[in-house]
Each structure stands twice: as C-alpha cells, then as structure tokens.
Amino acid sequence: MKIENILKDKGLRITKQRKLILETIAKEENPISAEEIYATIKDKTKLDLSTIYRNLNTLEEAEILLKTTNVDGISYYQLNNDEHKHFITCTSCKKKFVIENCPVHFLEEKIEKETGFLINGHNFEFTGICPECQKKENLEKL
C-alpha cells in the first residue's frame, strides 16, 4: 500500500516529513530508532530530531507504526503490518536477533475470546545471552 494511502486511511495529513520517515522505516529490515532515522535522512532534509520524535509518536498513536523499547531504553519503530518482527536481544553484547515467524498470532484469537478485546497488535521482546557471549563467559570462567 502506498504511504499516502496509509496516512489518508488513518485521517492524517500527508506531509513530506511523514512520507520521508515512513519511507525510511519501510526500507529497513529491522526496526529503527529515531536517531537512526535522523542519521539516514539528515543530508536529505532539514528535519531535526524533535520533529522526527513528534511524527513517530503521531504515527504510533495512529497505529501505523509499532514501537518496541529495548532493554537499553531506546525505542525502535517498524511498520504495523503482517510482516512485523520480534527480537531476542543479548543482554551482554546488545545485539538483536530476529525471531522468524511471529510466535503470538496463534494466541490472539484465544485472548480475544477470553477478554472480549479486539486485538489490533502486540509487542514484546525476549532478552537473554546469545551463544557467542555464552562461549566467552564460559572461557572467562576457565
């Protein structure tokens, strides 16, 4: 779906800033932070970081974006579509690893029946220690 149509369907004004932010997010394989968006587009436009944050908040409230706050306190954004991803983050090296295939969709119908909610999204992140860091920790113990 075109970005203009997404904004229009949610009743939002179509602005250059919103289009640029959404285009930047759509090009990324993984969720992206406001700072990463700024670094990507700063040479193309005069948008400042506070404008990016305001637009991200508006787009999240309109359910166009999903926001995930990492264990480091940084928020990451991705398009709210069937292709969203979940992650497991290593608490040692802070690397994010993609969890293929959303493990929650099968629970949504059950939760809807139990709660009466109409679920329009979900958001979670696992944390742990990746195999590489586990090996390093085991070597350090020797």
Secondary structure, DSSP 8 states (H G I E B T S, - for coil): --HHHHHHHTT----HHHHHHHHHHHH-SS-EEHHHHHHHHTTT----HHHHHHHHHHHHHTTSEEEEE-TTS-EEEEE-STT--EEEEETTT--EEEESS-SSHHHHHHHHHHH---------EEEE--HHHHHHHHHHH-
